[in-house]
Amino acid sequence: MNPSEPASANPLPTGLVRYLPELEPELQQFLGEAFPKRDPQLRMARWKWMFLESARRLGVPPMVWLFRKPQGIIAHQGALTVSLQVAGARYTTGWFVETFVLEKFRKGPIGTGVIEKARLDLPFNLSLGQTEQMRSIQLRTGWKQIADLQTLMLVLNPSQVFQGKFGNPLVRLAAVAAMNASRRIRRWRGRPRGNAPAIRHLDEFGAAHDQLWNEVSPRYQTTVVRDAAYLNWKYVTQPGQDFTRLELTRNGKVCGLAILKFVEPAGSYAYRRCFLVDFVVDPTRDDDVRWIFEATWQEARNRNFDAVFLYLIHSRLQQLAESYGFLRRDPSRYLLIAADGVPEAVQRAALDAQTWFVTQGDSDIDRPASSD
């Protein structure tokens, strides 16, 4: 530095630091190096939505932990800020995501240190497992694995889904015929029986959806609060995403919400996939739950999509999904928690897999494919 130039009055901190607005230029550079395949037009916008907007919504500082050297940021740990209800209490906590250390610094303790600092700063921490390496680190540092995030698939068009799955075309035809027969029987048995609700598309969520959540939330012991503010942040304002939002009403009263995402064939998937990303419904009202599945099926069929995917932790809802015709596949995500900073009764409830309701909308697994 030229001696005639004044020294910076507030030099940027180094070591383990929390988010500061002054660090955003370095954050942009870090994100570009860490995630070069991400759309540069969305990279910073999604980062701000994930960490700044989620925290602002609940009135807390952004849940972002960084390791900074004088030359810039070299490690990052973030958490999507959410309100969690468990054992009759609410906690402002976060889904741990975006754990990354620049490659040339991975051999040292920096990555583990950032992860551990983030865990210690929050009384209750959530994760959907991320990579096998990340799960291994978490389990070594006190996290507990609670449940598998079940993968369920409803096949609408077996001939397209099975395309390329069998070498012998006769075997494929037989498999398609068997699947068609099976899904018709299962869907007939599991179809909703009561009066059909009115179904409409939503642009945003409001007071009627707060009322729905207030009515059904006591039926869920441990879950992220899905009020209108959360639903708007997650499924209306999320950059780079285009969700279909369905409202189900009966006798003028909202009885269910479903959030869908439609994905065209890509990579190893040669068929069109619909995802039932999230939903709000009374889990004790079986027919209302079935109408959520039916509304999803109708929307996917009307758009000529080939299969519906549902990621779920909730034993009763999973049973209803399978009775409707969803087939279980091997899970690839796992719910982990670290809850050392909450009362013992809350820990006991959170460690019980039977208390949880988790969907694809939790954490960041509903992100655009270009965000990988």
Secondary structure, 3 states (H helix, E strand, C coil): CCCCCCCCCCCCCCEEEECCHHHHHHHHHHHHHHCCCCCHHHHHHHHHHHHHHHHHHHCCCCCEEEEEECCEEEEEEEEEEEEEEECCEEEEEEEEEEEEECHHHCCCCHHHHHHHHHHHHCCCEEECCCCHHHHHHHHHCCCEEEEEEEEEEEECCHHHHCCCCCCCHHHHHHHHHHHHHHHHHHHHHHCCCCCCCEEEECCCCCHHHHHHHHHHHHHCCEEECCCHHHHHHHHCCCCCCCCEEEEEEECCEEEEEEEEEEECCECCECCCEEEEEEEEECCCCHHHHHHHHHHHHHHHHHCCCCEEEEEEECHHHHHHHHHHCCEEEEEEEEEEEECCCCCHHHHHHHCCHHHECEECCCCCCCCCHHHC
